[in-house]
Amino acid sequence: MQTETLAIRISKAEREALGRRARQEKLSQGDLVRRALRAYGITPEPAPQRSGWDVIEHLVGKNRGGLADLSSNTAHLDDYGR
């Protein structure tokens, strides 16, 4: 989650009430404010689901000229581990 800072002006009484409630709920003040925003109906758009292909698509086809049978030809393993 990419985060940004938001500065707001609240009264001393509001700040004290926020601190008290955060301690009661065992949450940070920021978490409590985010919870209140969600309860008020201000929620971020859910991130679109990405498949494994979506994640690696930009890498596919980048390695040109390599061995085509590297995973199936045991001759490539002759000196492996030496």
PyRosetta script that sets phi, psi and omega in degrees:
from pyrosetta import init, pose_from_sequence

init()
pose = pose_from_sequence("MQTETLAIRISKAEREALGRRARQEKLSQGDLVRRALRAYGITPEPAPQRSGWDVIEHLVGKNRGGLADLSSNTAHLDDYGR")
pose.set_psi(1, 124.8)
pose.set_omega(1, 175.2)
pose.set_phi(2, -83.9)
pose.set_psi(2, 131.5)
pose.set_omega(2, -175.5)
pose.set_phi(3, -117.1)
pose.set_psi(3, 156.8)
pose.set_omega(3, 174.7)
pose.set_phi(4, -135.1)
pose.set_psi(4, 158.5)
pose.set_omega(4, 179.1)
pose.set_phi(5, -96.9)
pose.set_psi(5, 138.5)
pose.set_omega(5, 177.7)
pose.set_phi(6, -123.0)
pose.set_psi(6, 122.7)
pose.set_omega(6, 177.4)
pose.set_phi(7, -99.6)
pose.set_psi(7, 129.1)
pose.set_omega(7, 178.3)
pose.set_phi(8, -131.9)
pose.set_psi(8, 157.2)
pose.set_omega(8, 176.6)
pose.set_phi(9, -103.1)
pose.set_psi(9, 123.8)
pose.set_omega(9, 174.7)
pose.set_phi(10, -131.5)
pose.set_psi(10, 159.5)
pose.set_omega(10, -179.2)
pose.set_phi(11, -72.7)
pose.set_psi(11, 163.6)
pose.set_omega(11, 178.2)
pose.set_phi(12, -60.8)
pose.set_psi(12, -39.2)
pose.set_omega(12, 179.6)
pose.set_phi(13, -64.4)
pose.set_psi(13, -41.2)
pose.set_omega(13, 177.6)
pose.set_phi(14, -64.4)
pose.set_psi(14, -41.6)
pose.set_omega(14, 179.3)
pose.set_phi(15, -62.8)
pose.set_psi(15, -42.9)
pose.set_omega(15, 178.6)
pose.set_phi(16, -65.1)
pose.set_psi(16, -41.5)
pose.set_omega(16, 178.6)
pose.set_phi(17, -64.6)
pose.set_psi(17, -40.1)
pose.set_omega(17, 178.1)
pose.set_phi(18, -62.7)
pose.set_psi(18, -44.5)
pose.set_omega(18, 178.4)
pose.set_phi(19, -62.4)
pose.set_psi(19, -43.7)
pose.set_omega(19, 178.6)
pose.set_phi(20, -61.0)
pose.set_psi(20, -47.9)
pose.set_omega(20, -177.7)
pose.set_phi(21, -65.0)
pose.set_psi(21, -39.1)
pose.set_omega(21, 178.4)
pose.set_phi(22, -62.5)
pose.set_psi(22, -41.2)
pose.set_omega(22, 177.3)
pose.set_phi(23, -65.2)
pose.set_psi(23, -41.0)
pose.set_omega(23, 179.0)
pose.set_phi(24, -61.8)
pose.set_psi(24, -42.4)
pose.set_omega(24, -177.5)
pose.set_phi(25, -82.3)
pose.set_psi(25, -8.3)
pose.set_omega(25, -175.8)
pose.set_phi(26, 58.2)
pose.set_psi(26, 47.0)
pose.set_omega(26, 178.7)
pose.set_phi(27, -127.3)
pose.set_psi(27, 160.2)
pose.set_omega(27, 170.5)
pose.set_phi(28, -74.9)
pose.set_psi(28, 161.3)
pose.set_omega(28, 178.8)
pose.set_phi(29, -63.2)
pose.set_psi(29, -37.6)
pose.set_omega(29, 178.0)
pose.set_phi(30, -62.9)
pose.set_psi(30, -42.8)
pose.set_omega(30, 178.0)
pose.set_phi(31, -62.9)
pose.set_psi(31, -38.6)
pose.set_omega(31, 179.2)
pose.set_phi(32, -65.2)
pose.set_psi(32, -41.9)
pose.set_omega(32, 178.2)
pose.set_phi(33, -65.3)
pose.set_psi(33, -42.4)
pose.set_omega(33, 177.7)
pose.set_phi(34, -62.0)
pose.set_psi(34, -39.1)
pose.set_omega(34, 177.3)
pose.set_phi(35, -62.7)
pose.set_psi(35, -41.8)
pose.set_omega(35, 179.4)
pose.set_phi(36, -65.0)
pose.set_psi(36, -39.0)
pose.set_omega(36, 177.9)
pose.set_phi(37, -63.3)
pose.set_psi(37, -41.5)
pose.set_omega(37, 177.7)
pose.set_phi(38, -64.2)
pose.set_psi(38, -40.9)
pose.set_omega(38, 179.6)
pose.set_phi(39, -65.0)
pose.set_psi(39, -30.6)
pose.set_omega(39, 179.5)
pose.set_phi(40, -79.3)
pose.set_psi(40, -7.5)
pose.set_omega(40, 177.5)
pose.set_phi(41, 97.5)
pose.set_psi(41, 9.2)
pose.set_omega(41, 178.1)
pose.set_phi(42, -98.4)
pose.set_psi(42, 96.7)
pose.set_omega(42, -178.5)
pose.set_phi(43, -126.9)
pose.set_psi(43, 145.7)
pose.set_omega(43, 178.1)
pose.set_phi(44, -70.8)
pose.set_psi(44, 155.3)
pose.set_omega(44, 174.9)
pose.set_phi(45, -64.1)
pose.set_psi(45, 135.7)
pose.set_omega(45, 177.9)
pose.set_phi(46, -66.1)
pose.set_psi(46, 142.1)
pose.set_omega(46, 178.3)
pose.set_phi(47, -66.7)
pose.set_psi(47, 138.9)
pose.set_omega(47, 179.0)
pose.set_phi(48, -65.1)
pose.set_psi(48, 144.0)
pose.set_omega(48, 178.5)
pose.set_phi(49, -69.0)
pose.set_psi(49, 133.2)
pose.set_omega(49, 179.7)
pose.set_phi(50, -114.2)
pose.set_psi(50, 136.1)
pose.set_omega(50, 177.2)
pose.set_phi(51, -83.4)
pose.set_psi(51, 170.3)
pose.set_omega(51, 175.6)
pose.set_phi(52, -58.9)
pose.set_psi(52, -38.8)
pose.set_omega(52, 178.2)
pose.set_phi(53, -62.0)
pose.set_psi(53, -42.3)
pose.set_omega(53, 179.1)
pose.set_phi(54, -58.8)
pose.set_psi(54, -36.2)
pose.set_omega(54, -177.4)
pose.set_phi(55, -70.9)
pose.set_psi(55, -39.9)
pose.set_omega(55, -174.8)
pose.set_phi(56, -104.0)
pose.set_psi(56, 0.8)
pose.set_omega(56, -174.5)
pose.set_phi(57, -52.9)
pose.set_psi(57, -39.2)
pose.set_omega(57, -177.8)
pose.set_phi(58, -69.0)
pose.set_psi(58, -14.0)
pose.set_omega(58, 179.9)
pose.set_phi(59, -93.6)
pose.set_psi(59, -21.8)
pose.set_omega(59, -174.5)
pose.set_phi(60, -67.7)
pose.set_psi(60, 129.6)
pose.set_omega(60, 178.3)
pose.set_phi(61, 86.3)
pose.set_psi(61, 6.5)
pose.set_omega(61, -178.0)
pose.set_phi(62, -80.9)
pose.set_psi(62, -25.2)
pose.set_omega(62, -176.6)
pose.set_phi(63, -98.3)
pose.set_psi(63, 90.6)
pose.set_omega(63, -179.5)
pose.set_phi(64, -93.9)
pose.set_psi(64, 145.1)
pose.set_omega(64, 173.8)
pose.set_phi(65, 86.0)
pose.set_psi(65, 6.9)
pose.set_omega(65, 178.7)
pose.set_phi(66, -81.0)
pose.set_psi(66, 178.8)
pose.set_omega(66, 179.3)
pose.set_phi(67, -73.3)
pose.set_psi(67, 126.7)
pose.set_omega(67, -177.2)
pose.set_phi(68, -76.5)
pose.set_psi(68, -25.2)
pose.set_omega(68, -175.8)
pose.set_phi(69, -110.8)
pose.set_psi(69, 28.9)
pose.set_omega(69, -175.5)
pose.set_phi(70, -59.4)
pose.set_psi(70, -36.6)
pose.set_omega(70, -176.9)
pose.set_phi(71, -86.4)
pose.set_psi(71, -14.6)
pose.set_omega(71, -175.4)
pose.set_phi(72, -114.0)
pose.set_psi(72, -15.8)
pose.set_omega(72, -177.4)
pose.set_phi(73, -98.7)
pose.set_psi(73, 112.4)
pose.set_omega(73, -177.1)
pose.set_phi(74, -70.7)
pose.set_psi(74, -13.8)
pose.set_omega(74, 177.4)
pose.set_phi(75, -62.0)
pose.set_psi(75, -25.3)
pose.set_omega(75, 179.2)
pose.set_phi(76, -73.0)
pose.set_psi(76, -12.6)
pose.set_omega(76, -178.1)
pose.set_phi(77, -100.8)
pose.set_psi(77, 4.2)
pose.set_omega(77, -175.1)
pose.set_phi(78, -54.9)
pose.set_psi(78, -44.1)
pose.set_omega(78, -177.6)
pose.set_phi(79, -106.5)
pose.set_psi(79, 18.7)
pose.set_omega(79, 179.9)
pose.set_phi(80, -65.2)
pose.set_psi(80, 129.6)
pose.set_omega(80, 176.7)
pose.set_phi(81, 88.3)
pose.set_psi(81, 3.4)
pose.set_omega(81, 179.2)
pose.set_phi(82, -97.7)
pose.dump_pdb("model.pdb")
